[in-house]
């Protein structure tokens, strides 16, 4: 998102509940909510915090195993024959909301929280940042959604003292692995992405070799899980499109050097805006992006307020979504490329709901050019932020979810 709303300490603003529902947070450092578990559940430790875990059925319990031989691992025999971009569903939408549309292969939400606490390096878990709640994952899976974009902070994973090519911080890596494993073990897709705007330790990344090494090392940690997607870097800005393309190409090269074969997402400069994909220079710079497995998609973001920032709950018009996406869609089709809309948001009002539906229908009617969509954002610390879709009571849950999103599942 163009303007960060990830404010450290939001956890202290959350009201205590009478009883915590299954996989809701019920304890941990700096946690101030309810510690009373719902019937049939008890507190278990996950990512340094405590969550309620059902004692009724082993199918809902969370395993902490993230080894390559675990039940959620990907076998090499399947990884090397998979082509994610070519296998998108061609089944028309069955809801009738978008006649003739192609259903998304990936449809879900951003789970924003591990990148919170801007400037707090390494930060304190559950004070400066936290990890997505399993109860949130379960909620969206129960609604038919299947995909989750997981932002993280590059400096927490790669401490500045040792740089991008140094050893990962073991605790932070385990936190990332734990939530990813939870998602994929339940059949969902997890797109992992450094939410760093093409910067590391406050400086624009120009050491592409180091960035390539970083991605080679990170992809090795997830290469056996077929449901992991590699999102190279969130929203570059303030750099030429050619530099953004070089950064993304280095990331692709690193992922493939690891032996990983999963889908890769790349983002352009100017916050990877769909509306500015042509004018920013991304269209020209990114047409030459290469992947030896031809399993890469172009991730764009699009907000619906007057400046496309996502900072205002007022959408420009009921048709602004499809209007701002049109040129990017045409570019994808003309160049035989695939796209993913990695962020979009708007307010819970009639104009925005119509604009969101129009945008999603537009995406689905582009002959499969758009593989998926992620709403910005879920996450446990958003509070009253107007685009929060965190269950059970985020402001976007009441109307945006049932009226604008679920018809396209």
N, C-alpha and C positions, 0 to 999 in steps of 0.2 A: 504494500500500500504506500502511496506517495507520502502521506503524512503519518508518522508513527504515533499511535495512541497507546503504545505498550508502556504504561506507567507503572513503575515498580511500587509495590505496596498496596495494590488494589485488593489483595486478599483480605486486608484488614477491614475493607468496606463491605464485605459480603455478610449478609445477615445469617445468624444461626438458625438452623431448622430444628424442628422437634425430633425428627429421626432422619438419618441419612439413608437415601435409597441405595439399592445395589450398585456397587462400583462408584459410589460417591465418596468424596474425600471425608475422612472422619478423624484425622489427626496429622501429626507431623510438625516439624519446626516452623514456628510463626503462624501455624494454623489457628484460627480463632472461631471457627464454626462449631456446629454441633458434633459431639462425640458419641451420640446415641445412635446405634445401628438399627436399621429396619429389621423387622422380624425375620429370623432365619439367616441372618448375615452376621459376620464378625469382621473385625479389622485385620487387614493383612498389610504388610509393607510392600510398597511398589514405588520405585524411583525416589526413595528417600522420604516419601509421604505415606500416609496410611489411607487405605480405601476399604470400603465394605466389600466382602467377598461372600457369595452365596455358599451356604453349606448344604443346600438342597440337592444340587446337581453338579457333578464334576464337569459337565460340558460348559459351565459358565466360569470355571476357575481359570486363573491366569498362571501360566508357567513362565518362569523367569529364564528358561533356557534360550540362548541365542546362538548355540553352537551350530556349526555347519552340518552336523549330523542329526539335528533335531527334526521333529516331525514337520516343522514348517519350512525346512530347507528345500532348496531346489536342486534336482539332480542334473548333472551336466548333460545327460542325454536329452533332456527336454529343453534346457536353456539354449542349446546351439541350434535347435530347429525352430525356435519360436520367433515369429515376426509380429510384434505387437501392432505396428502401424498398419499392417496389411490385414489384420484380423478384426477390425472394428465391425460392430454389428450392422447389418443392413436391414434389420427388421424395422418396419415402419412403426412409429409411435402408436401404441395401442390405446391411448387415452382419448384420442380424437381431438386433442387440443391443438395439434399441429399436423393436419392431414398431409401425407406424403413425406413427412420428416423421417430422418434416420435417427434411431435412438443412440444416445451417447454410450460409448464403452466405459468411460470414466465419468462418474457423476457424484459430486459430494461437496465437501466444505474444507476450508482451511482450518486447522486446529492450532491457533496461534497462542503461544505462551512461553515456549522455551527460548524465544528471542527477546523476551521482555527485559527490562532493566538496561536500557541503552547506556553505555559508558560504565556499567558495573561489571568489571572483568576481574576475576572470573564470576563474581556475583555469588549470592547465597541462595541455595535452593529453597523455594517456598517463601522467600522474602523478596528477592530481586526478579526471580523467574520461577516457573514451574513447568510441569509437563502436562499434556492433555489428559483429561479424565477418562478412564475406561467407560464410565457411564455415558459419556457423550458419544463415544464411538458406538456403543451398543444402541443408543437411541437412533442414530442416523442409519445404522444397518437395519434396524427394525422397520424403518420407513422405506427401505428399498434402495437407499443410497449405497455406494460401494467404494468410494474413494476419498482419501484424506491427504491433504498437503500439510506437511510437518515442517514449519520453519525452525531453524536453529541458528545460534550465533557462532560464526566461524572462530572467533577468538576464544570462545569457551571450549571448543573442541580442539583447536590448535593454539595452545597458549603462546602469546607473543614472544616469550622468552626463548622458545625453540623454533618458532616460525611455522609456516604452512607445511614444511616438509618434515617437521619433527614428530615425535610420538604424540598420539592423541591423549587427551585427558581421559583416563579410564572411567571415572565416575560419570562424566557427562556423556561419553560414548555409550556407556551401559544404559543410561537414561533414554537415549535415542533408540538403542536397540530394543529396549523393553517395550516401548510404546509401538514401535514398528512391528515387532513380533506379535504383540496383542492384536493389532489390526489385521495382519496377514494370516494369522492363525484362524481368524474368523471369516476368512474369505475376502477381505477387503484389500484394496490397493493403497500403498503408502508412498507418496511422493516426498522425498526428503530434499530440503533446499537450504543452503546457507543464505540467510536473510540479510545480505550484506551490501547490496547496491553497488557491487563491483569494487568494494573497498575492504581492506584488512588493516586492523589497528589504526584506523582513521585515515589511511592513505589509499588512493586508487591503485588497484592491482595492475602492475605492469610486468611482473615477473611471471610470465606465462608458463615457463618451465616448472616453477615451484607450484603453481596452481594445478598444472597437469599431474604432478606428483601427488599433491593432496588428493585429487580425485581418484587416482589409481589406488591409493591406500584406502580411501573411504569405500570405494566400490568393492574392494576385496572383502570388506566386512559384511557386505550384503549380497554378494554375487550369487549365492545359492538360494535366494528367496525370489522366486519368479514374480512375486507381486509387489516388489519394490521398484519404484520409478526414480530416476536420477534427474533432479531439477538443478541445473548447473549453478545458477546464481540469481537471486531475486533482483529485479528492477535496476539494472545499471542506469545511471543518469550522469549528466555533466561530462560525458566523454563522447568522442565520435563513434558513429555506428560501426566503423571499421575496427575500432579498438574493442568494442563490445563483442563483435563477431570473432575477433582473435581470441578473446578470453573464453568464449563459449567453445570454440574449436579446441582450445587446449583442454578444456574440461572433457569434451567428447573423447579426445585422444587418451586422456588418463583413464577414463572409464573402460574403454576398449582394451587398453594395455593391461588392465587387471584380469581380463578374460570374461568380464560381465557382459551379458547380452541383452539386458532389459532395455525398455524404452528410456530414451534420454529427452529431456526438455531443455530448450535454449531460449533465452530472453534477450531482447534488444535494448538499446539505449532509450532515453526519454521515458523511463519507467515502463518500457515495453508496451506502450499504449497502442491499442489496436487502431484508434482513430488517427494516430500519427505514424503508423507503420511505414507509410510511403514517404511523407514529408520529412521524417527524422533521418532518412537515409538507410533505415533498417532493411527495407525491401531490396535495395541494391547490394548492401553489404552481406546480407544473410543468404542470398540466393546461391552463393558458392559454398555454404557450409556442407561438409562431407562427413559421412559416417560409413565405415566399411560394411556395416550390417544393415544400412538403410533403415534404421529403427530410431529415428529422431523426429520430434515434433516441435513446432514453433509456438512457444507460450506467450500469449499476449494478455494484457489486463485492460479492463474497460469499466469506468465508473460513469454514472449517468447524470451527475450534477453539472453545473455550468462550466467548470474548468476541468472536468474529468479527474478530479482529485479524490473523490469519495469522502470529502469532508462535510458535505451538506446533504441533509435528508430530502431536499427538494430536487426532483428530476426535471430536466429541461423541457421534456415533452413526452407524450405517450409513445412516440416513435423514435426517440433518440437512440435507443439501444441498437436497433437494426441499422439506423443511419450511420452510426459511428463504426459499425463492424463491416459495412459493405465493401469498402476498398480492401481491407485485409482479407476478406473472404475471396474476393476476386483474385488477389495475389496468390493465395494458396492454390486455388483451382488452376490458374494460368501456369503455375510452376510445378504442378503435381506434388504439392507439399501437404503436410498434415498440420493441424493447429490444435491447441488446447487453450481455452479461456481460463487462465489460472486464478483470476480474481475478478469479481464484479459485485457491486452492492448498490443499495438504494434505500430510501425510507419506506416505512410501512404506511403508504398512502395510495390512493387509487391511481394517480399518475405514474408513480414508480412501479407499481405492480403491473400495470399495462406495459410499461417500457421494458421491464424484466422479461415478461412473457414474450413480447415481441422480439427481444434479443435472442432468447433461447430458441424460439421457433425459427428465426433466421438461421441460427447455427445448425439446427437439425435439418434444414432444407437445402444444405450446400453439398448434397451428394456424398456425405461421409467425410468431407474435408476437415471437419472439426471432430476430434476424437472425444473431447470431454469438457467439463465445466466444474469449477470450484467456487462456491460462495465465500466471500470475505465478510465475517469470519465467526467461527466458533472459538471456544477457549474459556477456561474457568475464571479469568480475571477481568472480563470486559465490563462487568457491571451494567450500567444503563446505556452504553454505547449503542446508537440507533441501529447499527448493522449487526449487532451481536445476535447470533442464532444459537447460542449455547443453551441447551435444555437445563431446566424445564421452562425458564421464564425470561430468556433473552428477548429483547424487544422485537426481533424479527421472527420469533417462533410463532406468534399468534396469527399473523396474516401472511408474511412473506413465504414461510415454509409451505403451508397448505395451498395457498392461492397461486403463488408464482413459481414454486420449485417442484413440488411433488407431482403436479400434472405431467412433468417431463421425465419422470423416473421410468 
